[in-house]
Amino acid sequence: MPNRLPMPPAEQLLNAPEFTVSELSLSLKRTVEDAFGHVRVRGEISGFRGAHSSGHCYFALKDDSAKIEAVIWKGVHSRMRFKPQEGLEVIATGKLTTYPGSSKYQIVIEALEPAGIGALMALMEERKKKLAAEGLFDQARKQLLPWLPEVIGVVTSPTGAVIRDILHRLEDRFPRRVLVWPVKVQGDGSAEQVAAAIRGFNALPEGGKIPRPDVLIVARGGGSLEDLWSFNEEIVVRAAADSMIPLISAVGHETDITLIDFVADKRAPTPTAAAEMAVPVRSDLFVEVADLGRRTRACWQRGHESRRNELRAAARALPAAGDLLAIPRQRLDSAGASLPRCLKANTHAHFRRFTAASAKLTLRVLHGQIAQADHRLTVCGERLGLSARSLLRRRRDHFAGLEIRLRASKLSNAQAQRNAILRQREHTHRLAERAQRALVTLLQRLDARVENSGKLLSALSYRSVLARGFALVRDEAGHPLHAADSVGPNARLEIEFADGRVAATADADRPAPATKRAPSQPKPAAQDAKPAPKRVAKPVDQGSLF
């Protein structure tokens, strides 16, 4: 017989007190506060964002393996000489309590003292000093942002509110083309994705199918130091430093500082501010252009009027046209008179030079020049043939070497692909074996759960009570009867045993069922008795078995 879970008697279950959720929460609150009146806790502050609008401060204290919520009330915070800061390791003194609204326990801090810088802050400071020593934070490395970029690249999560804020702000100021590289902004692998996105944008060719951005925006919303830690990783900082595209860092809120802020060309306090830095306001540009156009037209009109006045003044000071042309007209008349004589003298001079040149041009000289030109043409043709054969031979040798290298590279590449296929096949076999083992384990667990549930159902079923000799009495409608007073004379009954059901009829001379009496009022408890916790007692009857 399989082992069954021990079941407490029904009377014990019925007599157990019932608490409301509020009563149980208050009882736990009193227990925690009585057991831990005042404690001193050492831990690192996490999730601190300054005082709430109400003046209270909410954050968490954590160590390597645990975390506890903490609160500082407004009056205590105003009297503290040492104010809490994100990432600091502190020693907090206060009392432990619970918050019934979310079933959490927390420490109400009354005093706070520093215990040393936190592990994350120490690591961040050490990494900051190392990168600063390499010169990654120098101002000389900073690039100027383009005044009006054509394409803007955004590295952020595609599902958050950050990308919507950036797009809305760009739409309001100056709509530009936006390329979004979706990445994880926190958790495992987020730093590698952000660094790959920055390098991917820089690797885009200019004039390619996908346009290369003119400016990059690396953005993320606010969060704790752990949430923003991906942007303190060295791989992200070095990728931002190597970016040839101007980069704007918009990580967290204005109070959040990460290492990418120091290496970026521009740091924006919020993602919306990054969009404002990237583009100017189009309406302001329209107004400025219109104002410049108006000023240009006014300047041109004033200059034109000034030159017109100067021309009028100069025209009044000029002499008459006849006086200016008298001497040139006299020189023209003198030159016209001497022109026929000069033309005859020039013709005679050219005739003498032509006669001297024609005496030298004999038939023998022409034949000699033709022979020299023919010889030069023959020599050049031979040299051209030799050069062509030599070039063809060199090209043939070069192509033969390339063919040998191509064959070797093809064989090597084919062998590498075969090895990769073999490795992937082995990896697939291993995964299939692990999946089969996991499926067998899961089926065994589900079988065990079904078996335990069946045992529990058998233990809780009312039929097990019938098997011990009890019987279930029902009326004509099939409703179970709990008391003899509810059975009238000649009433048709049905009695269920473990092995079947039997019909029966009540006595004819039994009294009619009595009407239900109102429950009596409970007696007042003694004044000196200790008040018991509130509970609701259920009547002891056979109805709880069904």
LODRENMI-182486 format. One record per residue: y, z, x of N, C-alpha, C, CB in turn. Coordinates in pm, whole numbers, plus 50000, padded with zeros to 5 digits. Glycine has a CB too. Layout:
BEGIN
YZXYZXYZXYZX ...
! end
This chain:
BEGIN
498815000050086500005000050000501245000050089500015012449903 502194991050067503394990950153504235003350131504244978350126 504935007250240505795019150233506995016250146506245023550374 507335025950061508495024449973509575034250014508085026749825 510825030149986511965038750020511935051149931513315031150005 512155062949989512185074949907513355074649811512255087549994 513085078049686514145077749583514425091949538513735068849461 515695095849535516035109249486515775110149337517505112749516 515525121849288515325123349142516525118449063515045137949107 516255114148942517355109048859518375119848831516815103448727 517875132748820518835143548791519835145248905518085156848768 519335143649030520265145049143521295133649141519505145149277 520875121349113521825110249107522855112248997521085097149085 522405117648884523335119448772524295130848797522565121948643 523875140948873524745152448899525685150249017523915164748925 525525139149095526435136649207527835133749154525915124649295 528855139449218530225137349168530685123049190531205147149236 531525118249101532115104949113533595106449149531935096848982 534035099549253535425100049297536095086749264535525103149449 537355087449232538145075249224538525070949365539415077349135 538985058449378539355053449511540495061549569539745038549504 541465065249487542605073149536542145086949582543675074549428 541245093349505540765106549544540005105949676539875112449434 539155095749692538405094549817539345091849934537355083449806 540375083349915541315080450023542095092850062542285069349981 542545100849963543295113049994542405123250063543885119049868 541125123850023540215133250088540005129450234538865133550015 539825116450260539685111950399540965114550478539335097050403 542125112650415543395115050482543515129650525544555111250390 543155139050433543235153250468542245156750578542975161950344 541055150550574540055153550678540525148950815538715146750643 541075136750823541545131550951542725139651003541935116750939 543675143150916544845150550960544485164751002545885150850850 543495171050934543085184550974542325184451106542215190850864 541485174051129540685173751251541505169251372539495164451233 542515160951352543325155851463544805158451430543065140351488 545185171151437546565174851403547565168351497546735189951407 547435171051628548305164951728547425159951842549385174951779 547655147351884546875141351991547835134052086545805131651935 547335131752208548045123652308547165111652340548385132052438 547725099852324546965087552339547645079052447546865079752204 546825073652538547335064752643546865050552613546845069352784 547775041152613547415027352583548575017952609546945026152440 548315005352588549304994852611549884990252476548674982752687 551214988952471551894984752348551644969952326553424987852354 551234966552205550934952652169551504949652031549404949952172 552084937752017552614933451887553944939751852551634936651781 554724944551950556014950851920557094940151911556384961452027 557844940251801558914930451778560234937251746558524920951666 560414949251795561644956351766561554963751633562814946751763 562614970851603562634978751481562634969751358563864987951479 561934974351253561904967151126563264968251059560784972851033 563484960150954564754960750883565004974650824564804950250773 563934982050798564064995650747564375005750857562814999750675 564285001750982564515010851093563245016251154565365022051049 562095014651086560825019451140560265009151238559805022251026 559385013851327558765005151427557245004951403559105009951573 556684992951398555244991351378554694983151494554934984551239 553624987851556552964980751664551554986451679553764981951797 550894983751790549534988551815549424993251959548484977351786 548545003051981548195007752114546765003052141548325023452127 546544997552260545224992052288544834995052432545184976952263 543514994452457542984994752592541974983352604542325008552627 541024984552694540104973352719539204970252600539254976452840 538854980352520537834978152417538224983052278536564984852457 539384988752259539754994052127541244992352105539365009052115 541624994351978543014992351937543295001251817543314977351904 544465007651815544835016551706546265013251664544705031551746 546495012551534547825009751482548725021951503547765005851332 550005019551525550955030351550552235027651473551255031751702 552955038351439554215037251368555165047951420554015038751214 556425044451432557495053751470558535053151359558135050251612 558785064751295559755064851186561165063251239559635077851105 562065059351152563425055951190564135067651259564225051551067 564035079751205564715091051265564185094451403564595103051176 562865093751421562275096551552562675085851653560735097451542 562695073251611563045062351703564485063451751562835048751635 565385067651665566795068851707566995080151807567685071151585 566135090351807566285101551899565545099452031565805114351834 564745088952042563955086852163564835081852277562805076752136 564655087852393565355083052511564645070752570565455094052616 563315070452561562535059052610562095050652491561285063952692 562595038352485562295029352373561035021252402563495019952344 560185018652303558975010652325559324995952352558035011552203 558494989852439558634975752473557264969352479559374973952608 557234956352453555984948952453555324949152591556204934552408 554034952552596553254951952719553314964252805553694940652796 554124974352771554214986452852553054995752822555554993552827 552565002452926551535012552909552225025952892550545012753031 551935032952784552655045152748551665056052712553635042452631 552185068452707551455079952656552185084352530551355091552763 551515083152415552115086252285551575099652236551835075052182 552485108152185552125120952126552455120451977552865132852196 551495124151894551725123851750550505128751675552085109751704 550465126151549549365130651465548675118551403549855140351355 547365120051387546545109351332546515110551180545125109851390 546655099251112546625099050966546035085850921548045101150907 545915084250792545385071850736546415065450645544075074350659 546265052550624547115045050531546225040050418547845033150603 546225047050302545285043450194545455029250143545445052950080 546655023450159546885010150103546034999450166548315006550118 545565001250291544724991250358543514997250425545544983650460 543185009850394541995016550449542005016350601540715009950396 543135019250663543245019550808543725033450850544215008550859 543355036850973543895049051030544925045351135542765057951090 545925053851154547015050951244547555063851302548115043151173 548325062651407548955074151470550445073451444548655074651622 550985084551395552435085851372553015092251497552755094451241 553745084451575554215088751707555465097251691554485076551798 555475108651761556625117651763557315117851898556195131651725 556595114452005557165113952140556485102752216556995127652214 557245096452307556735085052382557245085852524557165071652316 556345083952619556715084152760555975073052833556415098052823 556595067152935555935056053005554765060953089556945048553094 553735052253098552575055453182552305044453281551335057853095 553235035553305553025024353397553015011253322551715026053474 553295000753391553364987553330551984983053288553994977353426 551894975853176550604971553125549954961053214550774966052985 548654959053189547884949853273548404935553259546404950453236 548704931353135549174917653117550554915653179549214914252969 551424925553162552764924353221552684924253373553664935853173 551794932353428551634932453574551134918953624550674943753617 550144913353553549634900253592550704889553578548414896653508 551504890453473552564880653454553614881553564553234882553317 554004893753603554994895453709554444890453842555404910253720 553174893253869552584888453994552544873353999551174894154011 552164867153887552114852453883553524846453890551404847653754 554484853253831555874848453837556384848453980556784857153748 556104859254056556544859854195555864848954279556254873754255 554584846554253553864836454330554434822554305552364836754295 554664819054179555194805754148556644804154192555084802953998 557424815054184558814814454232558844812254382559584827354195 557894818254456557844816254601557524801754636556814825554664 556814794754551556514780654574557684771554537555284776554494 558724777054478559894769054444559824761854311560114759154549 558864765754223558734758954094559864762353998557414762354029 560584773554023561644777753932563034773853983561584792653910 563114766254093564414762854150565214754054054564244755754286 566524756254053567394748253967567484733754014568784754353964 567214731354144567284717654194566204708754133567164717554345 565124714854082564044707054021564354703153877562734714754025 565344709453817565634707053676566164692853654566644717253624 565744686653547566214673353510567194674353394565024664253473 568094664653388569034664153277568354657953155570304656053316 568644663553038568094658152914568804645252876568194668352800 568084635252825568754622952780569694625852662567714612252739 570814618652659571814621552557571304617752418573104614152588 570624606352405570094602052276568724595752300571074591852204 567634603652300566314598052326565834589252211565314609352351 565104578752247564524569952146563224575852089564254556152206 562394581752176561104587552136561044601952187559894579052192 560604611152101560484625352135559014629252123561384634352043 558444634852230557074639752228557034654752202556374636552359 556184659052110556074673152072554634677552098556474675451921 554484688452174553184694452201553114707552124552964696852357 552354707852014552264719951932551064718451838553584722351851 550874728551755549794728151656550244719651538549414742551609 549394710551489549814701951378549814708851244548944689851371 549244720951233549114727551103550104738951084547714732951087 550884742451185551814753551173553154749351115552024759951306 554024759151098555364756651046556304751351153555944769250985 555904752051281556794747951390557094733051383556174751451526 556064724851367556284710451366557124706351246554944702851366 556934713151131557764709951014559224713551038557234717150889 559464725051102560854728851133561504718651226560894742851197 560764714051328561334704351422561634691151352560364701951540 560694686351269560914673551201562074674451103559654669251127 562174685651029563284687150936564614687651010563114699850851 564664694551124565924695451198566304682051257565824705951309 565334674351307565644660951359566114651751247564414654951428 565494653151129565914644851015567344648150975564964646950895 567734660850982569094664750945570114659951048569194679950927 569764660651179570744657751283570764642851320570444666051407 569644637651367569584623651409568124619351407570234621551551 567654612151304566234608451297565824600151418565954600551168 564764604151480564194597251596562684595851576564514604851728 562064587151654560614585851648559974597751721560154572351711 558994604151657558364616151711556864613451728558614628551617 556364616551847554924616051877554414630351892554644607652006 553434634251812552884647851815551524647451884552754653751671 551374655551986550084657352053549494670452002550234657352212 548504670251911548004682851853547194690751956547134679951729 547504703751966546794712752058546624726251991547564714152193 545724734352047545634748452011546724755952087544214754252043 547404765052023548494772352086548114786752118549714772251998 546874790752092546404803852134544874803752129546994815152044 544284812852207542844813852210542244806352327542264808752082 540924806352332540204799952442540454784852441538694802952432 540724779452561540924765152575542304760152538539934757952494 543174768852487544514764052447545344760152568545244774752366 545264767752678546064764452797545664750852852545894775252906 544364747952858543914734952909544394723652818542384734552921 544394725752686544864715352595546354712652611544564719252452 547164723252627548614721352645548894714052775549354735052643 548224717952885548434711153012547994696553003547664718353125 546874693852936546404680052922547384671752838545014679752857 548004677952737548974670652654550214666852736549394679152532 550714676052819551894673052902551574661852999552364685552978 550414662753065550044652053160549744638953088548824656353244 549194639852966548904627752891550164620152854548134631152767 551204627352810552484620652780553064614152905553484630752721 552974620853021553514615153144552704603153191553554625653253 551424602353153550574591253196550784578553113549134595353190 551504579353001551734567552918552604557452994552404571552784 552224544752997553034534753068554284531152988552204522053096 555314527553061556554523252995556354509052940557764523753095 556744507252816556564494352752555174491752703556944483652845 554314502252696552954500552649552874500352498552074511452704 551614500252449551404500052303551884513052240549914497952271 551624524252308552164537152264553404540052348551094548752279 554584541452287555804543152366555794556352444557024542652276 556374556052561556484567952645557684576252600556614564052796 557504589252572558634597352523559734598552629558144611352483 560964599852580562104602252667562324617152694563354596352607 561794625752608561924640252626560704646652559563274645752564 560244657952614559114665352560559574678952510558004666952667 558934683552401559184696952345557834703952336559904696252204 557684714952408556484723352399556864735252311555964728052542 556284736352191556764745952091555604754252038557474738751975 555944766551999555014775651932555834786451864553984781952032 555314791851753555994802651682555844815851755555454803851541 556404826351697556364839451759554984845651754557344848651692 554784856151830553524863251836553564874051942552384853551865 552464881051956552374891552057552204885352194551214901152026 552204894052296552044889152433550694882352450552184900652532 549664887552382548344881252392548354867452326547274890152327 549074866152212549124853252143549824842452227549834854852009 550854846652304551624837152384551104835852526553074841452387 549964841852556549514842252695549124828652747548344851652708 548764819352661548384805952708549524799252783547944797252590 550764802352747551924796152812552324803552939553094795552715 551584814052976551754820653105550694816353204551734835753088 549724807853160548674803553249549234794053355547544796853170 548644794853476549144787053588548974772153565548434791053716 547924768153494547684753953471548784747853384546324751753406 549294755553286550384750653200551694749953278550544759653075 551974760353358553224760653435553274749153534553374774153509 552154746453603552154735653701552254721953633550884736353788 551624720453517551754707853445553204705353402550824707753321 553894715953355555304714453318556174711353440555814727353248 555844717453556556614714753677556424700553726556234724553787 555234694853708554944681253754555424670553656553474679653777 555924674553540556324664753439557544656853485556634671753305 557414643453483558544634753516559424632253394558034621353571 558954636253276559754635353155560484648653135558854631753029 561774648753107562474661453081561784669452972563924658953042 561634682552995560824691152908561654702752857559584696452983 561534705452727562194716852662561124726652620563064712252538 561284739252660560344749852622560894757252501560094759652741 560084758052394560474765052271559294773452224560924754952158 558924783252304557754791652278558234805152228556874793352406 557774809052108558084822152052559494822851999557874832752156 559934835351979561294837851933562224840052053561334850051838 563464843552023564454844752130564124855852228565824847152071 563434866452181563104877652270561834875452349562974890352190 561054864952317559794862352387560084854252513558794854752296 559534858852626559714852152754558334848652808560514861052855 558134836052843556894831552907557244824053034556054822652811 556244821853119556484815453249556894800853234555254816453336 556494794353125556894780353107558394779153083556134774052991 559034790053036560484789753016561214788353149560944802552945 560664794053259561334793553388561204779853454560784804253479 560104772753428559884760053495560364748253412558414758353526 560604750353282561064739353196562494735353233560994743453047 562834722753202564194717953231565224724353139564264702853217 564784728753021565674735352927564844745152845566424725152835 565364757152821564664767052740565414768952609564534780452816 564684767552497565264769352364564764782652307564884757352269 565644790252240565204803152186564204801552072566404811252138 564304790551997563384788151883563044773251880564034792751746 561964769251811561664754851797562774747051729560384753051720 563454753251632564574746351567565694743551665565094754551449 565984753351753567014751251855566614740351953567294764251931 565314738751981564854727952069565174714352008563344729252095 564964712951876565314700251810566814697651818564844700451664 567624708251807569074706551818569474702351959569794719351779 568774707452062569084703452200568674689052227568404712752299 567644684152160567104670952192568004659652145565734669452130 568664661152030569454650251976570814655551932568734643451857 571844647151935573144651251881573164649751729574274642851945 574304653551669574484652351524575024638351494575444663451470 574304630651412574694616851385576034616051313573624609851303 576264624951218577544624551146578724627151240577554634851031 578524636551335579594639051433579834626851519579254651051521 578754619651555578924607551635579674596851557577554602051680 579364595651426580114585951344581604589251343579554585651200 581904602051325583314606151323583964603451458583434621151286 583244606751566583814604751700584024589951730582904611051806 583044581451692583184567051716584344561451634581864559651680 584444565851507585574561051424586904565351484585454566451280 586964577751536588214582351597588524574551724588134597351629 587504571751805587734563851926588164549551891586464563452013 587554543651786587984530351744589434530051698587094525351633 589814540351621591214541051576592164542551695591414552651477 591784551051789592654552851906592694540151991592174564751992 591564532751999591554520252076592474509952014590124514652085 592414508651880593304499051813594774502951832592974498151663 595064515851824596464520151842596944517351985596614535151811 596064520052084596444517352223596654502452247595374522652319 595764494052185595914479552203597224474652140594724472052140 597564479652024598814475551959600024479752042598914481651819 599964492352096601104496652179601204488352306600974511552215 600054485252370600094477052490600574462852462598724476552555 600134457152350600564443652313602064443252288599804438852189 602564453252220604014453752195604794455652324604354464952095 604244463852416604934466052543604974453152625604254477252623 603854445852631603844433352706604764422852642602424427852716 604854422852507605764413552440607214416552479605604414252287 607564429152485608934432952525609204429152670609154447952505 608194431352757608384427652897608554412652913607214432552982 607774404852835607894390352843609274385652797606804383652760 609794391752693611134388052646612184391252751611474395252514 612054402952813613024406652917612934397253036612784421152962 611714393553076611564384453190612084370453155610094383653233 611874366153029612364352852988613874352152994611884349352847 614544363152960616014363052967616504362253110616584375552900 615764367253208616204367153348615844354253420615594378753421 614974345353364614584333053431615724322753427613324327253366 615824314153536616844303353533616414292053439617084297653676 617284281953423617004270653335615894262153393618264262253313 615134255053306614024246853351614474235153438613254241653231 615654229253409616144218053490616434222353632617394212153428 616994234153651617284238953786616014241653864618114251653780 614964246653799613714249553868612994236853911612794257953779 613104225553832612354213553859613164203153938611874207553730 614374205653978615204195654047614634192454183616654200654062 614344202154265613824199754400612424193854395613804212854481 611474199054314610154192354307610254177954259609224200054214 611184175054169611334161254122611814152254236612314160454003 612684157554322613184149654436612064147054535614364156954506 611204157154561610094155154653609104145154595609384168354683 608884144954465607984135254403608514121054418607784138554255 609814118954402610384105554417610224100554560611874105554376 610414109354659610274105354799608834101954833610764116454892 607874109954780606464106954806606044094054738605584118454759 606554091054617606204078754548606694066454624606754078754408 607844067654690608374056354766607534053554889609814058954807 607004063754955606204061755078604724059755051606384073655170 604274060054930602844058954900602264045354933602614062054755 602854033154901602234020154936602044018555085603084008554883 603004022755162602914021355308601784030055364604244025255374 601624041555312600564050655360599184045455321600764065055303 599044039455201597754034055159597294022755250597824029255016 598244013855293597864003055384597424008555518599033993455402 598114018255570597754023955700596374030755692598834034155747 596074037555583594774044355566593644034155557594794053355440 593934022555491592894012255478592564006255614593354001255381 593554003555697593313998155830592524008155915594663994655898 592824020555907592094030655986590624031355946592734044555969 590304031055818588914031355773588174018555812588854033355620 588894006755812588243994255851587843994555998589173982355824 588674000556084588334001456226587114010356248589534006856306 587044021556180585884030556196584604023956144586134043756123 584684016256036583514009555982583013998856078583824003255845 583933991756142583543981356237582833987556357584783973256284 583363998656410582714005456524581324010456488583574017156573 581134015556367579824020856327578824009656303579944029356201 579243998356248578313987456220577823980856347578973977056131 578593981656455578153975856583576933983356638579303976156687 576823996056609575694004156660574434002556576576084018856664 574513997856452573353996956361572693983356379573793999156212 571713982656481570973970356504569573971756448570933966856654 568763960556444567413960656388566453968656476566903946356372 566663968456611565783976056701565913991156676566123972756848 567143995756654567364010156629566674014556500568884013456622 566754006056397566114009656271564604010456285566483999656162 563994000456363562544000956384562124013456460562073988556460 562904017456559562584029656634562614042156546563554031456751 563624043156464563704054756373562534055056275565034054456295 562124042956228560984042456134559704046656206560814028256073 559534042156334558324045856409558264060956432558274038456545 559404067056468559424081556487559074089156357560804085956537 559624084456248559324091056120557854089656083560194085256009 557254077556115555844075456085554964084756170555454060756110 555334086256301554574095156389554634109756339555104094156534 555824114056303555954127856252555144129756126557434131156225 555114119656039554344120655914552844121655943554624108355823 552374113956042550944114556078550554128156132550604103756181 551394133456224551104146756283551104157556175552164150356393 552074156956085552134167155978550914166055886553434165455894 550414153955859549234152455775548004158455839548984137855745 547834156055974546684162056042546744177256040546604157156186 547934182656070548084197256069547834202955928549514201156117 548284195655824548054200355687546564200655653548804191355588 545784190355698544344190255673543644201755742543744177155718 544004204255871543404215555943543724228955874543914215756089 544974230355830545364242855763544604244755633546874242955736 544424233755557543714234755430542254238755453543774221455353 541574232655554540184236155582540044250655629539594226655687 541014254855715540964268855763541174278755647542024271155873 542134275655560542394284555446541184284855352543654279955369 540554273155330539394272755242538244280955300538944258255219 538054280255433536984287955497537234302955485536854283955646 538494307155508538814321455494538614326255351540264324155539 539034318155256538864322055117537374323055080539564312055024 536544313755132535124314055103534484326855160534424301455160 534874330455285534344342855345534774355155266534794344155490 536054355155222536554366655145535814368355012538064364955119 535584356954943534874357754815533414361754834534944344354743 532804357654945531414361754971531334376854992530854354355096 532314382455067532324397055083532534404254951533424401155181 533414398954868533644405254738532394404654651534804398454666 531644393554661530414392454581529394403154624529804378354596 529264405454755528314415554804528734429454756528244415254960 530034432554767530514445754722530344447554572531974447554761 530564436454496530414437354350528974440154310530904424454285 528024433554378526624436154347526254450654377525724426654426 526704455554496526384469454532526994479254432526884472654674 528244476654392528904485454295528204485054160530364481654279 527744473254120527044471853991525754479853992526754457053960 524974479054102523724486654110523984501654110522954482754236 525024505754186525344520054191525784525254055526444522654293 526594517353984527064521653852525904522453753528134512053800 524974512753761523824513053670522954525353696522984500153686 522744528653827521944540553858522624553253809521694541454010 523954553853825524684565653777524564566953626526164564853817 524644555753552524514556353407523104560853367524834542753345 522074556053440520714560553410520584575653431519704553153496 521134580653543521064595053568521774602953459521664598453705 522934597953416523674604953310522884605153180525044598353288 522224593853148521404593353025520254603153033520864579053001 519614604353151518514613753167518994628153148517864612053305 520164631153208520704644753192521024647753046521964646653278 521624638252977521944640452836520664641852753522794628952782 519614634352787518364635452712517754649352732517364624552757 517754654252858517224667752882518044678252807517224670753034 519384676452808520234686052737519934685752587521734682952762 519704673652532519384672552388518054679252356519334657752346 517054677552444515764684252422515924699252422514754680052528 516704704352518516914718852524517604724052397517744722652648 518614716552351519304720652228518354720252108520524711652202 517474710052102516534709151990515564721051993515744695851995 515084724752113514184736352121514894749052077513644737952264 516154750952123516894762752082517144762851931518234763552156 517434751151874517654750551729516374753851653518174736651688 515224749051704513944752051636513644766951641512784744051700 513874773051760513634787551771514584795251679513804792251917 515844791051674516794797951587516404796551440518194792451609 515904784551400515494782651261514304791551226515134767951235 513334792551318512184801251292512624815751279511124799951405 513524820151368514014833951361514754836451230514944836951480 515594826651187516344828251062515394829050943517334816651044 514354820650940513414821150829512654834350826512424809450838 512304839650944511624852650948512534863650891511204856051092 513814863150930514744873350878514894872050728516124872050946 514994859650678515164857850533513904862350458515484843050499 512724859550516511484864350452511454879450446510254859250527 511894885950557511904900650557512884905950452512294906050697 514054899650439515034904150339514494902350198516354896450354 513814890850172513244888750038512154899050008512674874450025 511334901950109510264911750089510844925650060509344912350214 511884929550138512514942750114513184943149978513544945850225 513834932049938514474931949806513434933049696515304919049787 512274926549713511204927749612510684941949602510064918349644 510524948449718510064962249716511074971349644509824967349860 512384969149678513414977249614513464974649463514784974349677 513264961949420513264958849277512084965449206513214943649256 510934965349274509764971949213509974986949202508494969049296 510654992749304510875007249302511865011249194511365012149437 512855002549166513895006049069513575001348927515225000149112 512524993548907512214988148774511684999248681511164976748786 512054998148556511595008248459510115006848429512395006948328 509494995748465508074994048441507235003548526507664979648468 507775007448643507045017348723507015030748652507685018848862 508055033748574508065046148493507025045248382509475048848432 506905033248320505895031648216504485032948274506055018048147 504335028448402503015029348463502585043748485502995021848594 503535053148491503195067248514502885074448384504325074248587 502845067548269502455073848143503565074848042501925087248170 504745070548074505855071147979505835058947889507205072248052 506605059747779506665048847683508115046547644505805051747559 508435034447604509785030547564509765027347414510305018147646 510635034247338510675032747192511905024647156510695046647120 511715014247075512825005747030512845005546878512694991147087 514025002346822514145001146677513834986846635515555005446628 514104983746507513784970446456514564959546528514054969946307 515804962546570516644952646639516304951346786518104956346624 515404959446838515024958746978515854967647069515124944747026 516704976447007517534985247089516734997747123518864989047014 516815002747245516085014947283516665027047212516135017047436 515775036347168516175048747101516125060147202515255051746979 517215068247202517355078947302517025092647245518765079047358 517055094447111516845107747052516105106146919518215115247031 515425117146881514675116846754515605116846634513735128846746 516815122246648517755122746536518175108846490518975130746573 518045098746580518485085346543517415077546467518885077646667 516215083646437515115076946365515125081746220513725079946434 515235072846126515255076245984513855075645923516185066845908 513715079645800512395078845733511965064445712512445086145597 510635062245732510025048945717510655038545809510135044445574 511225042845921511865033246014510795025746091512835040446113 510995012746105510075004346181510385006046330510184989246137 509355009546405509525012146548508605003046627509235026946581 508975001446756508144993946850508025002146977508734979846879 506795005247016506545013747133505945005047241505595025847098 506605005147359506154996947473505485005947575507334989047538 504215002747608503485009547714503425000347835502055013647668 502765005247939502664997348061501834984848039502075005548175 500854985447944499944974147925500214966247798498534978947924 501314969547722501614961847602502504969447506500334957947533 502704963647386503574969447284502774972147157504774960047254 503194983047084502514987246960503594989346854501655000446981 503374984346730504294986646619503934999746551504254974746517 504955006946501504745019846435505785021646326504815031546536 505475031346233506395034646123506605049646122505845029645984 507885053846107508215068146105507725074445974509745070246123 507605087945975507185095245856508175093045742507045110145887 507625093245621508495091045506509255103745469507695086245386 508705115445503509355127845460510255133845566508335137945421 510555126445679511425132045781512875130945736511215124945917 513725140245776515145139945733515875127645785515865152545781 516925124145713517755112845754518465116145885518795109345644 518825106245966519505108946094520865115546070519695095946175 521125126146149522385133646138523515125846204522265147646203 524725127846151525905121446210526225128046342527125122246115 526805120246434527135125346568528295135146561527485113846664 528075146446626529145156446630530105153446745528565170746645 531345157546726532365155546831532045164546948533805158446778 532165159847067531885168447184532825180247186532005160547315 532235191747216533025204247222533945204047341532095216547229 535075210847322536065211647429535545220447540537415216947377 535755216747667535295225047778536075238047782535415217647911 535355248447822535995261547832536955261447949534945272747849 538095268047932539065268348045538475276248160540415274648002 538685270948280538175277648399539015289748430538165268148519 538375299248498539095311448538540225307948631538145321648604 541345315448619542515312348699542285315048847543695320148651 541445324948875541235328149015540145319549076540885342649032 539485310248999538425301949055539055290149130537475296848943 538355285749235538845274549316538645261449240538115274049454 539665252749227539495240349148538485231149214540845233049132 537545226149131536515217049182537025202649175535195218549102 536485193849256536925179849249536555173449117536325171749364 537435164349071537215157748943535985148948950538455149448903 535175149548843534015140948835533695138448688532805147248908 532965128148664532575124348528531065125348520533065109848491 530555134448434529095136648421528545127548313528775151548387 527465120648344526825111748247525745119548174526215099148316 525495117048046524435124047972523075120348029524485120547822 522205130548033520845128448084520015122347971520205141948136 519695109947983518845103447886518085092247956519665098047766 517275085247877516415075247936517115061747952515185073647852 518385060647910519075047747916519355043148058520355048647841 519505052348152519815048348289518655041248356520205060248371 517415042248296516275035448356516305020448330514985041248305 517115015748235517095001548196518364994648236516895000148047 
! end
